[in-house]
Amino acid sequence: MNRLDEARKILGELGFDQERCNARSAHVLLALLRIDPVTPWKLADNPMMGTRAIMDWIRDEFGVDYKPNTRETIRRQTLHQFVEAGLVEENQDKPDRPINSPKWNYRITDAALTIIRRYGERDWEVTRDVYLLERPGLLELHARRRELGMIPVELPDGAIVRLSQGGQNHLIRSVVHEFCPRFTPGGEVLYIGDAGDKWVHFDARTFSRLGVSIDEHGKMPDLVVFMRERGWLFLVEACSSHGPVDEKRYRELTGLFGMACAGLVYVSCFPSRAVMRRYLAEIAWESEVWCADNPDHMIHFDGSRFLGPYA
């Protein structure tokens, strides 16, 4: 049995499903362990590696060249499940690293490394079984470690949503904590998008009652807030890492939410007026602008009314 087949067998014995026991996932495991075709399992290591480094190592050591467009597949269909199972940890050197950082990395956990080094030895099955019995506790430990780097956001109803570091998520927290109490009092946060989890908060029931059918491949706004008393649906873009509601985005959002039995209000939120000035020429008419550094004020772009939907 060669190293690739052995890696697939190890993954199967650790409880992974068929998709996580395929050749791609086995290659990723071998790369993370630095096991080439001739290195014995007892010499396995657990360096920190980014996705690109993993793919390069597989190409250099096993001659399998995974194309650049498979990077997302490796991340979503292999590494994500390895992390969830406690086999791999993310950013052991800096748990609060922003999710869009080029330094994002993965590493076999110390506990997993210890048992994998015993593969092929007489005590492998015993060591494996002990690891599997202890894994629920290890999963909780790794979950707590990941949570330390998250951004807590308290919704108007008191629920807590945790967002990953980086991107627009700090601004999203400001929108929920500062914009909503001032301009959508009593509003319900129906959706929050996170760079790490697009559907981190999603009220499917209320969207359905509003007549909104969400396409999971559609480009959602960063935040959706519903003011039930007025029948207004606020579509909010947090503009710290991308642009505002321009004419193109206005049409896209209208296409996504145009069937809602609620009036649509389009809002571009910026961390500061200085950032907003860079986008002034792009902001769509009949939309609103809010800046976190002046939270008591709203800027209205034309139209026949201030802060409200149009027919």
Buried (B, 14 or more C-beta within 10 A) or exposed (E): EEBBEBBBBBBBBBEBEEEBBBEBBBBBBBBBBBBEEEBEBEEBEBBBBBBEBBBBBBBEBBEEEBEEEBBEEBBEBBBBBBBEBBBBBBBBEBBEBBBBEEEBBBBBBEBBBBBBBBBEEEEBEEBBEEBEEEBEEBEEBBEEBBEEBBBEBEBBEEEEBBBBBBBBBBBBBBBBBBBBEEBBEEBBBBBBBBBBBEEBBBBEEBBEEBEBEBEEEEEBBBBBBBBEEBEBBBBBBBBBBEBBBBEEBBEBBEEBBEEBEBBBBBBBBBBEBEBBEEBEEBBBEBBBBBBBEEBEEBBBBEEEEEBBBEE
